[in-house]
Amino acid sequence: MLILGDIKSRVLPDYFPGPCLLQEFSMAYKLDGAKFPTLDELVEALYPMYADKMSEADFRAYAEEHAEKS
């Protein structure tokens, strides 16, 4: 069962003392000052700015290599 955000800590602190599963497995991607919850969303939003310079596949590879992951 996944419980979102800090709701878990306020509602069920004694039953689930560890970190939220959703927080453990989610990763955000940041590139060019913009932050996205998934790499797919980053590519969809930012690729148009790079379309004249590279293919979408090349941009995806570039984003995977250069995006900050948090």
mmCIF file of the C-alpha atoms, coordinates in Angstrom:
data_MODEL
# 
_entry.id   MODEL 
# 
loop_
_atom_site.group_PDB 
_atom_site.id 
_atom_site.type_symbol 
_atom_site.label_atom_id 
_atom_site.label_alt_id 
_atom_site.label_comp_id 
_atom_site.label_asym_id 
_atom_site.label_entity_id 
_atom_site.label_seq_id 
_atom_site.pdbx_PDB_ins_code 
_atom_site.Cartn_x 
_atom_site.Cartn_y 
_atom_site.Cartn_z 
_atom_site.occupancy 
_atom_site.B_iso_or_equiv 
_atom_site.pdbx_formal_charge 
_atom_site.auth_seq_id 
_atom_site.auth_comp_id 
_atom_site.auth_asym_id 
_atom_site.auth_atom_id 
_atom_site.pdbx_PDB_model_num 
ATOM 1  C CA . MET A 1 1  ? 0.000  0.000  0.000   1.00 0.00 ? 1  MET A CA 1 
ATOM 2  C CA . LEU A 1 2  ? 1.429  3.378  -0.996  1.00 0.00 ? 2  LEU A CA 1 
ATOM 3  C CA . ILE A 1 3  ? 0.695  6.405  1.114   1.00 0.00 ? 3  ILE A CA 1 
ATOM 4  C CA . LEU A 1 4  ? 1.498  9.755  -0.452  1.00 0.00 ? 4  LEU A CA 1 
ATOM 5  C CA . GLY A 1 5  ? 3.870  12.373 0.924   1.00 0.00 ? 5  GLY A CA 1 
ATOM 6  C CA . ASP A 1 6  ? 3.885  13.239 4.576   1.00 0.00 ? 6  ASP A CA 1 
ATOM 7  C CA . ILE A 1 7  ? 0.277  12.112 5.093   1.00 0.00 ? 7  ILE A CA 1 
ATOM 8  C CA . LYS A 1 8  ? 1.770  8.824  6.273   1.00 0.00 ? 8  LYS A CA 1 
ATOM 9  C CA . SER A 1 9  ? 3.730  10.475 9.045   1.00 0.00 ? 9  SER A CA 1 
ATOM 10 C CA . ARG A 1 10 ? 0.715  12.408 10.304  1.00 0.00 ? 10 ARG A CA 1 
ATOM 11 C CA . VAL A 1 11 ? -1.871 9.652  10.018  1.00 0.00 ? 11 VAL A CA 1 
ATOM 12 C CA . LEU A 1 12 ? -0.009 6.401  10.657  1.00 0.00 ? 12 LEU A CA 1 
ATOM 13 C CA . PRO A 1 13 ? 3.311  7.219  12.348  1.00 0.00 ? 13 PRO A CA 1 
ATOM 14 C CA . ASP A 1 14 ? 3.418  4.098  14.525  1.00 0.00 ? 14 ASP A CA 1 
ATOM 15 C CA . TYR A 1 15 ? 2.445  1.637  11.821  1.00 0.00 ? 15 TYR A CA 1 
ATOM 16 C CA . PHE A 1 16 ? 4.853  2.830  9.111   1.00 0.00 ? 16 PHE A CA 1 
ATOM 17 C CA . PRO A 1 17 ? 7.973  4.265  10.761  1.00 0.00 ? 17 PRO A CA 1 
ATOM 18 C CA . GLY A 1 18 ? 10.107 4.012  7.571   1.00 0.00 ? 18 GLY A CA 1 
ATOM 19 C CA . PRO A 1 19 ? 10.137 6.362  4.567   1.00 0.00 ? 19 PRO A CA 1 
ATOM 20 C CA . CYS A 1 20 ? 7.209  6.391  2.196   1.00 0.00 ? 20 CYS A CA 1 
ATOM 21 C CA . LEU A 1 21 ? 7.584  3.830  -0.601  1.00 0.00 ? 21 LEU A CA 1 
ATOM 22 C CA . LEU A 1 22 ? 6.560  6.366  -3.219  1.00 0.00 ? 22 LEU A CA 1 
ATOM 23 C CA . GLN A 1 23 ? 9.314  8.733  -2.118  1.00 0.00 ? 23 GLN A CA 1 
ATOM 24 C CA . GLU A 1 24 ? 11.884 5.923  -2.182  1.00 0.00 ? 24 GLU A CA 1 
ATOM 25 C CA . PHE A 1 25 ? 11.227 5.026  -5.807  1.00 0.00 ? 25 PHE A CA 1 
ATOM 26 C CA . SER A 1 26 ? 10.368 8.366  -7.358  1.00 0.00 ? 26 SER A CA 1 
ATOM 27 C CA . MET A 1 27 ? 13.100 10.380 -8.991  1.00 0.00 ? 27 MET A CA 1 
ATOM 28 C CA . ALA A 1 28 ? 12.893 13.863 -10.423 1.00 0.00 ? 28 ALA A CA 1 
ATOM 29 C CA . TYR A 1 29 ? 14.903 15.076 -13.392 1.00 0.00 ? 29 TYR A CA 1 
ATOM 30 C CA . LYS A 1 30 ? 16.161 18.650 -13.738 1.00 0.00 ? 30 LYS A CA 1 
ATOM 31 C CA . LEU A 1 31 ? 17.606 20.137 -16.926 1.00 0.00 ? 31 LEU A CA 1 
ATOM 32 C CA . ASP A 1 32 ? 17.947 23.760 -18.040 1.00 0.00 ? 32 ASP A CA 1 
ATOM 33 C CA . GLY A 1 33 ? 16.437 24.927 -14.744 1.00 0.00 ? 33 GLY A CA 1 
ATOM 34 C CA . ALA A 1 34 ? 13.218 22.954 -15.242 1.00 0.00 ? 34 ALA A CA 1 
ATOM 35 C CA . LYS A 1 35 ? 12.297 20.007 -13.025 1.00 0.00 ? 35 LYS A CA 1 
ATOM 36 C CA . PHE A 1 36 ? 10.099 17.088 -14.107 1.00 0.00 ? 36 PHE A CA 1 
ATOM 37 C CA . PRO A 1 37 ? 8.885  14.005 -12.243 1.00 0.00 ? 37 PRO A CA 1 
ATOM 38 C CA . THR A 1 38 ? 9.905  11.642 -15.076 1.00 0.00 ? 38 THR A CA 1 
ATOM 39 C CA . LEU A 1 39 ? 12.429 11.567 -17.874 1.00 0.00 ? 39 LEU A CA 1 
ATOM 40 C CA . ASP A 1 40 ? 9.586  11.107 -20.380 1.00 0.00 ? 40 ASP A CA 1 
ATOM 41 C CA . GLU A 1 41 ? 7.948  14.361 -19.245 1.00 0.00 ? 41 GLU A CA 1 
ATOM 42 C CA . LEU A 1 42 ? 11.278 16.180 -19.446 1.00 0.00 ? 42 LEU A CA 1 
ATOM 43 C CA . VAL A 1 43 ? 11.840 14.970 -23.006 1.00 0.00 ? 43 VAL A CA 1 
ATOM 44 C CA . GLU A 1 44 ? 8.281  15.817 -24.048 1.00 0.00 ? 44 GLU A CA 1 
ATOM 45 C CA . ALA A 1 45 ? 8.523  19.356 -22.671 1.00 0.00 ? 45 ALA A CA 1 
ATOM 46 C CA . LEU A 1 46 ? 12.077 20.313 -23.599 1.00 0.00 ? 46 LEU A CA 1 
ATOM 47 C CA . TYR A 1 47 ? 12.716 18.458 -26.851 1.00 0.00 ? 47 TYR A CA 1 
ATOM 48 C CA . PRO A 1 48 ? 11.041 21.137 -29.017 1.00 0.00 ? 48 PRO A CA 1 
ATOM 49 C CA . MET A 1 49 ? 13.803 23.560 -27.968 1.00 0.00 ? 49 MET A CA 1 
ATOM 50 C CA . TYR A 1 50 ? 16.443 21.081 -29.160 1.00 0.00 ? 50 TYR A CA 1 
ATOM 51 C CA . ALA A 1 51 ? 14.612 19.726 -32.225 1.00 0.00 ? 51 ALA A CA 1 
ATOM 52 C CA . ASP A 1 52 ? 16.685 21.738 -34.699 1.00 0.00 ? 52 ASP A CA 1 
ATOM 53 C CA . LYS A 1 53 ? 19.926 20.456 -33.129 1.00 0.00 ? 53 LYS A CA 1 
ATOM 54 C CA . MET A 1 54 ? 19.309 16.718 -32.598 1.00 0.00 ? 54 MET A CA 1 
ATOM 55 C CA . SER A 1 55 ? 16.826 13.880 -32.987 1.00 0.00 ? 55 SER A CA 1 
ATOM 56 C CA . GLU A 1 56 ? 14.482 12.978 -30.163 1.00 0.00 ? 56 GLU A CA 1 
ATOM 57 C CA . ALA A 1 57 ? 16.459 9.795  -29.469 1.00 0.00 ? 57 ALA A CA 1 
ATOM 58 C CA . ASP A 1 58 ? 19.689 11.806 -29.264 1.00 0.00 ? 58 ASP A CA 1 
ATOM 59 C CA . PHE A 1 59 ? 18.016 14.335 -26.967 1.00 0.00 ? 59 PHE A CA 1 
ATOM 60 C CA . ARG A 1 60 ? 16.759 11.547 -24.704 1.00 0.00 ? 60 ARG A CA 1 
ATOM 61 C CA . ALA A 1 61 ? 20.317 10.204 -24.436 1.00 0.00 ? 61 ALA A CA 1 
ATOM 62 C CA . TYR A 1 62 ? 21.605 13.732 -23.777 1.00 0.00 ? 62 TYR A CA 1 
ATOM 63 C CA . ALA A 1 63 ? 18.952 14.286 -21.096 1.00 0.00 ? 63 ALA A CA 1 
ATOM 64 C CA . GLU A 1 64 ? 19.711 10.964 -19.392 1.00 0.00 ? 64 GLU A CA 1 
ATOM 65 C CA . GLU A 1 65 ? 23.390 11.893 -19.244 1.00 0.00 ? 65 GLU A CA 1 
ATOM 66 C CA . HIS A 1 66 ? 23.109 15.578 -18.261 1.00 0.00 ? 66 HIS A CA 1 
ATOM 67 C CA . ALA A 1 67 ? 19.933 15.914 -16.186 1.00 0.00 ? 67 ALA A CA 1 
ATOM 68 C CA . GLU A 1 68 ? 20.339 16.246 -12.439 1.00 0.00 ? 68 GLU A CA 1 
ATOM 69 C CA . LYS A 1 69 ? 18.590 13.365 -10.697 1.00 0.00 ? 69 LYS A CA 1 
ATOM 70 C CA . SER A 1 70 ? 17.066 13.863 -7.286  1.00 0.00 ? 70 SER A CA 1 
# 
